Amino acid sequence: MAARPPASLSYRTTGSTCLHPLSQLLGIPLDQVNFVACQLFALSAAFWFRIYLHPGKASPEVRHTLATILGIYFVVFCFGWYSCFVAMGYLTICHISRIYIFHYGILTTDFSGPLMIVTQKITTLAFQVHDGLGRKAEDLSAEQHRLAVKVKPSLLEYLSYHLNFMSVIAGPCNNFKDYVAFIEGRHVYMKLLEVNRKQRDFHSLPEPSPNLFGFGIYADAVHNAAGFGFSGMDEDGNSCWDLLSNLNIWKIETATSFKMYLENWNIQTSTWLKCVCYERVPWYPTVLTFFLSALWHGVYPGYYFTFLTGVPVTLAARAVRNNFRHHFLSSKARKVAYDVMTWAATQLAVSYTAAPFVMLAVEPTISLYNVHVLLLTHHLSADNPFPANQTTPVSKAVSEFKFGKEEGRLISTEKR
């Protein structure tokens, strides 16, 4: 078991310390208390924003300004003043510095969170402006054409989009055109047009209902409470408020491919990676997309083990689907059997691939891989089994991995 961090580190934060007494009372690290407090206040502010700053009552300039001011206040309160400056290179520098500021292996709710979100928005907007002002329409895909920004944003729009209180703390990333349409009161109308609904059906525009705010994904709830999240109508004519949903638990648990799992785990980040990398790079899009994802997450070696391992897993799953799936579509029973097998393989692959992401460091990751290789070798060597009372390389490796020695502990106490 890794040693717990010192009490002084548990309450360390770069943001406000005014909630330190509450942090001590609850026994929860101060950075986490600040984060939850900001999200709770953001949810309350979202209701107020939708009701009292409705587009019919306030101008777009007022809504942009208030959303920006609240967002800046939240991020400074939670993470400190220097968290407001960002670029992809600066994000990487911050990822490196946080290892030394907060100590390697101790995960904290720090300034890198909003930097990661703003980095997504900056790059998303940059490419969408490039699509609208620097490329020919015939060179764009249908989605790129729909999201292209053809007029340079004003400074207020730019600041509001990146720093608004709804997403600056925890995201998720969204598209500039959708955000501006929300601020100007055209969001729901625009989404109804996208699903080809006639204008005469607009006499009763859908409003978010309380059952959309609950259980689950808090960042989604903040946006929906403010009225930003409408995505259209379903087949039964019911309004859908999942435009900014970031997680689909059912599809994650029932995923039958690595790709399906990733697309439903961090939905908006997957969309961002597709927008800025996968659809644009001329060579090796899968490899470069996974590498960008690792770079965006940080500089812990475990991130790179995870995402670079994801490349062959994704390619292998794609090859299996293309070459074998059609053989199982002749009957319902075969299709069910194929789904069960691919589901089990997907869950196993995800568990194996994601382990370094949690371990962070090189040593425990290599130990895990060694154990897997030795276990596989052991099972494949059935013609020369090890005696039950003999200490084998497999049992020794498993013992070291499970219990840890000073020179090979899963997570070194010195680094914790």
Residue, then its C-alpha position, 0 to 999 in steps of 0.5 A: m500500500a502506498a503511503r498517504p501524502p502528508a496532511s500539509l500536502s492534502y490541503r495545499t492549493t494554488g487557489s483560494t484558502c477561504l474554505h480551509p476550515l470547511s476542508q478541515l471539518l470534512g477531511i477533504p483536500l482543499d483543492q477538491v472543496n474549492f472545485v465542488a464549491c465552484q461547480l455548485f455555485a455554477l449550477s445556481a448561477a446557470f439557473w439565474f443566467r437562464i431566467y434573469l438573463h434570458p435572451g429576451k431580457a438581456s443583450p448578447e453583450v451583457r450575457h457575454t460579459l457576465a458569463t466571462i466575469l463569472g468564469i474568470y472569478f471561478v477559475v481564479f478562486c479555484f486555481g489561482w490567477y496564473s491559470c488564465f494564461v494558456a497555449m498548447g506549449y504552455l499547457t505542456i510546461c504546466h503539466i511538467s511543473r505540476i509534477y514538481i510543485f505537487h510531487y510526482g504521483i499525487l493527483t490534485t485538482d489543480f490549474s491544469g484542468p481549466l488549461m486543458i479545457v481552454t486549450q481544446k477551445i482555442t484549437t477548435l476555434a482556430f481550425q473553425v476560423h481557418d475552415g471559414l476564412g481560409r479554405k474553399a467550401e468544396d474542400l470541407s467535409a459536411e461537419q466542417h462546413r456546418l461549424a466553419v466560422k466565417v466572421k472573425p469573432s469580437l474580443l468579447e465573444y472570444l473571451s466569453y467562449h473560452l472563459n464562461f462560467m459554465s465550462v471553464i472549470a470542468g468543460p466540456c469543450n463546445n463549438f463556437k457557433d453553438y455557443v454564440a447562438f446560445i448567447e444570442g437566443r438562437h440555439v434551440y431555433m438553430k438546432l430545430l432547423e438542423v433537423n429540418r423542422k418547419q418554422r410553424d412548429f416553433h411556437s412552443l420551444p423546448e425548455p430544459s426540465p429538472n430531471l435532466f440536471g440530476f444524477g450524473i454528469y455535473a458539467d452537463a447539468v450546468h449547461n442544461a440549467a443555463g439552457f445550453g445543451f439542446s441537440g434536437m428532437d428524437e424519433d418520437g418528437n421528444s426534445c433531447w438535451d445531450l448536445l454537451s453530454n460527455l459520458n454514455i454509461w450504457k454504451i461504455e458498459t456494453a461496448t463491443s469495440f475499443k473505438m466504441y468504448l473511447e467514443n462514449w467515455n469522453i465524448q467531447t474530447s473524442t470529438w475535439l481530437k477528431c476535429v483538430c487531428y484525425e480528419r486533418v493529418p495526411w499520414y497515420p491519423t490513428v497514431l497521431t491522434f492517440f499521441l495528441s491525446a497523450l500530450w494533452h493529458g500530460v507528461y506522465p509516462g503512463y499516459y503514453f503507454t496507455f495511448l500508444t498501446g491503444v493504437p495496435v488495439t484499435l487497429a486489431a479490433r478494426a481488422v477483426r471487425n472487417n474480416f470476421r463480423h460478416h460471418f456472424l450476421s447470418s443468424k441472430a444466435r451467431k450475432v449474439a455470440y459475436d457481440v458477447m465475444t467482442w464485448a468480453a475482448t473489449q473490456l479485457a483490452v480496456s483494462y489492460t490498456a488503461a492500467p498504465f494511465v492509473m499507475l503513471a510511472v514506468e516501473p509499475t507499468i513494466s512490472l505489469y507487462n512482465v507479469h502478463v508476458l510471463l503468465l502468457t508464456h506459462h499458459l502456452s508452455a503446457d507441455n512443460p508445466f512447472p512443479a507445484n512446489q517450485t518457485t517459478p519466474v511467474s510466481k516470483a514476478v506475481s509476488e513482487f508485483k502484488f506485494g512489492k519490494e523496496e526496489g520494485r514497489l508498485i508505486s514507490t513510497e519515496k515518490r508518493 
